[in-house]
Amino acid sequence: MREQVDQQEAESAPGCAVPATATEVLLDGHRATRDRVARSILDHGPSSAADLASRLQLTTAAVRRHLDGLLATGLVESREQRVYGNRGRGRPAKVFVLTESGRDAFYQAYDQLAADALRWISDAVGGGKAGEEAVAAFARARFGKQGQKYLTVLGQAGPEERTEALAQALSADGYAATVRRVPSPAAAKAPAGAQLCQHHCPVAHIAEQFPQLCEAETEVFSQLLGTHVQRLATIAHGDGVCTTYVPAPGAASSPGPRQAPDAVPTAGTSTSTDQNSASARRNLA
């Protein structure tokens, strides 16, 4: 009898309802509030407890309890929030990001099968440089076909709206994309550009082994937007969000990326906005 009471007390104790594995926490019907907290971090990137409380319409105290559970199971980790521009007094706010285990719980792709297939493509042509080029050709074909779906959407958007239109198209395909406008220098008359942020990447694990996937995606973004773009960060390389800098229409140059050895070189050189659609169709054909 005492054992039964002890078991009942343990089951009702705070924190005891935390499942033991990442899959149990995040994939239990997507109904638990804790799942919503994790999903919000996935969709919006690094988030503070106050950010999550505002988005989910919960109290900050309630969000912190769920974050403690996610931290205990290794699904999220905390870090200091990056500050752009002048930094105020006090310590930076603490933000929470998904760990690799946390992202794993959302992935539905057959990662190993995809990796084996790309490795077979590489080996089939002899490996080495030829193998890398074969994988790159596959990646360009794959993302080129995906980009074809976005041409109509982007063709209906004006030059200032194309980045947002691309983000919406990517989100529809599961990339949870958003756009962050980059403020221009005080002396500049035109906006400096925007950052296209992808908070989720279904092929991140494969891209860790085959960076040609990220490079091909960047090239397609350049073709679709009709301007050079610059990849600043990728989930595959350990960053919290895939970030691509898109200069404003007519901008002479883009600001340099943050120091990161894994940054992908600039792709594309076209800056004409009148020939965007035609150029994109030729490049993606």
C-alpha positions as CSV (number, residue, x, y, z in Angstrom):
1,M,0.0,0.0,0.0
2,R,2.8,2.4,0.9
3,E,4.5,1.6,-2.4
4,Q,1.3,2.6,-4.2
5,V,1.1,5.9,-2.3
6,D,4.7,6.7,-3.0
7,Q,4.1,6.0,-6.7
8,Q,1.0,8.3,-6.7
9,E,3.0,11.0,-5.0
10,A,5.8,10.7,-7.4
11,E,3.4,10.9,-10.4
12,S,1.9,14.2,-9.0
13,A,5.3,15.7,-8.1
14,P,6.4,18.8,-10.1
15,G,8.5,17.8,-13.1
16,C,7.7,14.1,-12.9
17,A,5.4,14.4,-16.0
18,V,8.4,15.3,-18.1
19,P,8.9,12.4,-20.6
20,A,12.2,10.7,-20.7
21,T,12.9,11.1,-24.4
22,A,12.9,14.0,-26.9
23,T,10.3,12.2,-29.0
24,E,7.9,11.8,-26.1
25,V,8.2,15.5,-25.2
26,L,7.7,16.9,-28.7
27,L,5.7,14.4,-30.6
28,D,2.9,13.4,-28.1
29,G,0.1,14.6,-30.4
30,H,1.4,18.2,-30.4
31,R,-1.1,19.0,-27.7
32,A,1.0,19.7,-24.6
33,T,1.9,23.3,-23.8
34,R,5.5,22.2,-23.6
35,D,5.3,21.1,-27.3
36,R,4.0,24.6,-28.1
37,V,6.9,26.2,-26.4
38,A,9.4,24.0,-28.3
39,R,7.6,24.6,-31.6
40,S,7.6,28.3,-31.1
41,I,11.4,28.3,-30.6
42,L,11.7,26.2,-33.8
43,D,9.5,28.6,-35.8
44,H,10.9,31.9,-34.4
45,G,14.5,31.0,-33.5
46,P,16.3,32.1,-30.3
47,S,13.6,33.3,-27.9
48,S,13.5,34.7,-24.4
49,A,10.9,33.6,-21.8
50,A,9.1,36.9,-22.3
51,D,9.0,36.4,-26.1
52,L,7.5,33.0,-25.7
53,A,5.0,34.2,-23.1
54,S,3.8,36.9,-25.4
55,R,3.5,34.6,-28.5
56,L,1.7,31.8,-26.6
57,Q,-0.4,34.1,-24.4
58,L,1.0,32.4,-21.2
59,T,2.5,33.9,-18.1
60,T,6.3,34.2,-18.0
61,A,6.4,31.9,-14.9
62,A,4.5,29.2,-16.8
63,V,6.8,29.4,-19.7
64,R,9.8,29.1,-17.5
65,R,8.5,25.9,-15.9
66,H,8.1,24.4,-19.4
67,L,11.6,25.6,-20.4
68,D,13.0,24.0,-17.2
69,G,11.5,20.7,-18.4
70,L,13.0,21.1,-21.9
71,L,16.4,22.0,-20.4
72,A,16.3,19.0,-18.2
73,T,15.7,16.7,-21.1
74,G,18.4,18.4,-23.2
75,L,16.0,19.6,-25.9
76,V,16.8,23.3,-25.4
77,E,19.8,25.2,-24.2
78,S,20.2,28.8,-23.0
79,R,22.6,31.4,-24.2
80,E,23.1,35.2,-24.1
81,Q,21.1,37.1,-26.6
82,R,23.2,38.7,-29.4
83,V,23.0,42.5,-29.4
84,Y,23.3,44.4,-32.7
85,G,24.4,48.0,-32.5
86,N,25.0,49.8,-29.2
87,R,24.7,47.6,-26.2
88,G,22.8,49.0,-23.2
89,R,23.6,48.6,-19.5
90,G,23.2,45.3,-17.8
91,R,23.6,41.7,-18.9
92,P,22.1,40.6,-22.2
93,A,18.8,38.8,-22.0
94,K,18.9,35.0,-21.9
95,V,17.4,33.3,-24.9
96,F,16.6,29.7,-25.5
97,V,17.4,27.6,-28.6
98,L,16.7,24.1,-29.7
99,T,19.6,21.6,-29.3
100,E,20.3,19.0,-32.0
101,S,18.2,16.5,-30.0
102,G,15.4,19.0,-30.0
103,R,15.5,19.4,-33.7
104,D,15.7,15.7,-34.2
105,A,12.3,15.3,-32.6
106,F,10.8,17.4,-35.4
107,Y,12.6,15.8,-38.3
108,Q,10.6,13.4,-40.4
109,A,13.1,13.0,-43.3
110,Y,14.9,9.7,-43.8
111,D,18.3,11.3,-43.2
112,Q,20.4,8.1,-43.5
113,L,18.7,7.1,-46.7
114,A,19.3,10.5,-48.3
115,A,23.0,10.6,-47.1
116,D,23.6,7.1,-48.6
117,A,22.0,8.1,-51.9
118,L,24.2,11.2,-52.2
119,R,27.3,9.2,-51.3
120,W,26.4,6.7,-54.0
121,I,26.1,9.5,-56.5
122,S,29.5,10.7,-55.5
123,D,31.1,7.3,-55.6
124,A,29.4,6.4,-58.9
125,V,31.6,9.0,-60.7
126,G,34.8,8.1,-59.0
127,G,34.5,10.3,-55.8
128,G,36.9,13.2,-55.2
129,K,36.3,16.4,-57.1
130,A,34.1,14.6,-59.7
131,G,32.0,13.3,-56.9
132,E,31.6,16.7,-55.3
133,E,30.6,18.2,-58.6
134,A,28.0,15.4,-59.2
135,V,26.4,16.0,-55.8
136,A,26.4,19.8,-56.6
137,A,24.7,19.1,-59.9
138,F,22.0,17.1,-58.1
139,A,21.6,19.8,-55.5
140,R,21.2,22.5,-58.2
141,A,18.6,20.3,-60.0
142,R,16.7,19.6,-56.8
143,F,16.5,23.2,-55.6
144,G,16.0,24.5,-59.1
145,K,12.9,22.4,-59.4
146,Q,11.7,23.7,-56.0
147,G,12.4,27.3,-57.1
148,Q,10.2,26.8,-60.2
149,K,7.2,26.6,-57.8
150,Y,8.1,30.0,-56.4
151,L,8.4,31.9,-59.7
152,T,4.7,32.7,-60.0
153,V,4.5,33.9,-56.4
154,L,7.5,36.1,-56.7
155,G,6.4,37.4,-60.1
156,Q,3.3,38.9,-58.6
157,A,5.3,40.8,-55.9
158,G,7.0,44.1,-56.4
159,P,10.8,44.5,-56.0
160,E,10.4,45.6,-52.3
161,E,8.2,42.6,-51.5
162,R,10.0,39.7,-53.2
163,T,11.9,38.7,-50.1
164,E,8.7,38.5,-48.0
165,A,7.1,36.6,-50.9
166,L,9.9,34.1,-50.9
167,A,9.7,33.7,-47.1
168,Q,6.0,32.9,-47.4
169,A,6.7,30.3,-50.1
170,L,9.4,28.7,-48.0
171,S,7.2,28.6,-45.0
172,A,4.6,26.8,-46.9
173,D,7.2,24.1,-47.6
174,G,8.1,23.8,-43.9
175,Y,11.1,26.1,-43.6
176,A,9.4,28.5,-41.1
177,A,10.9,31.5,-42.8
178,T,10.7,35.1,-41.7
179,V,12.2,38.4,-42.9
180,R,14.1,40.9,-40.8
181,R,14.7,44.3,-42.3
182,V,18.2,45.6,-41.8
183,P,18.3,49.3,-40.9
184,S,20.3,51.5,-43.2
185,P,23.2,53.8,-42.1
186,A,22.1,57.2,-41.0
187,A,23.6,58.8,-44.1
188,A,21.9,56.4,-46.5
189,K,18.6,57.3,-48.2
190,A,17.6,53.7,-49.2
191,P,17.2,50.7,-46.9
192,A,20.2,48.5,-46.6
193,G,18.4,45.3,-47.2
194,A,16.9,42.4,-45.4
195,Q,17.8,39.1,-43.7
196,L,15.9,36.1,-44.9
197,C,15.7,33.7,-41.9
198,Q,14.9,30.0,-42.1
199,H,14.2,28.7,-38.6
200,H,13.8,25.1,-39.7
201,C,15.7,23.1,-42.3
202,P,14.4,19.6,-43.0
203,V,17.7,18.5,-44.6
204,A,20.1,20.1,-42.0
205,H,21.7,16.8,-41.1
206,I,22.4,16.0,-44.7
207,A,23.7,19.4,-45.4
208,E,26.3,18.9,-42.6
209,Q,27.8,16.2,-44.8
210,F,27.1,17.7,-48.1
211,P,27.4,21.6,-48.1
212,Q,26.6,21.6,-51.8
213,L,22.9,21.6,-50.6
214,C,23.3,25.0,-48.9
215,E,25.3,26.4,-51.8
216,A,22.7,25.4,-54.3
217,E,19.9,26.8,-52.3
218,T,21.8,30.1,-52.0
219,E,22.2,30.2,-55.8
220,V,18.5,29.6,-56.3
221,F,17.6,32.5,-53.9
222,S,19.9,34.7,-56.0
223,Q,18.2,33.7,-59.2
224,L,14.7,34.1,-57.8
225,L,15.3,37.5,-56.3
226,G,17.4,38.8,-59.2
227,T,20.2,40.1,-57.1
228,H,23.3,38.8,-55.3
229,V,22.6,37.3,-51.9
230,Q,25.0,36.3,-49.1
231,R,24.6,33.4,-46.8
232,L,25.6,34.5,-43.3
233,A,24.7,31.4,-41.2
234,T,23.3,28.0,-41.5
235,I,21.7,25.5,-39.2
236,A,23.8,22.8,-40.8
237,H,27.0,24.6,-39.5
238,G,25.7,24.9,-36.0
239,D,23.9,28.2,-36.1
240,G,20.4,28.6,-34.7
241,V,18.9,29.9,-37.9
242,C,19.8,29.9,-41.6
243,T,20.3,33.5,-42.5
244,T,20.7,35.0,-46.0
245,Y,21.4,38.7,-46.6
246,V,19.4,40.2,-49.4
247,P,20.4,43.8,-50.5
248,A,17.7,46.3,-51.2
249,P,16.8,46.8,-54.9
250,G,19.4,49.1,-56.4
251,A,21.8,48.8,-53.5
252,A,25.5,49.2,-54.6
253,S,26.8,46.7,-52.1
254,S,25.9,44.8,-49.0
255,P,27.3,45.0,-45.5
256,G,29.9,42.4,-44.7
257,P,28.7,39.3,-42.9
258,R,29.5,38.6,-39.3
259,Q,32.8,36.8,-38.9
260,A,32.1,33.2,-39.5
261,P,34.5,30.8,-41.2
262,D,31.7,28.7,-42.6
263,A,30.0,31.6,-44.4
264,V,29.0,30.7,-48.0
265,P,30.5,33.0,-50.7
266,T,28.2,35.4,-52.4
267,A,26.1,33.8,-55.1
268,G,24.9,35.7,-58.2
269,T,25.8,39.1,-59.6
270,S,22.6,40.5,-61.2
271,T,21.1,43.7,-59.8
272,S,18.5,44.5,-62.5
273,T,15.0,44.4,-61.2
274,D,13.3,44.7,-64.6
275,Q,14.6,41.4,-65.8
276,N,14.1,39.4,-62.6
277,S,11.4,37.0,-63.7
278,A,12.9,36.3,-67.2
279,S,16.4,35.8,-65.8
280,A,15.1,33.5,-63.0
281,R,13.2,31.3,-65.5
282,R,16.3,30.9,-67.7
283,N,18.5,30.1,-64.8
284,L,16.1,27.7,-63.2
285,A,15.2,25.9,-66.4
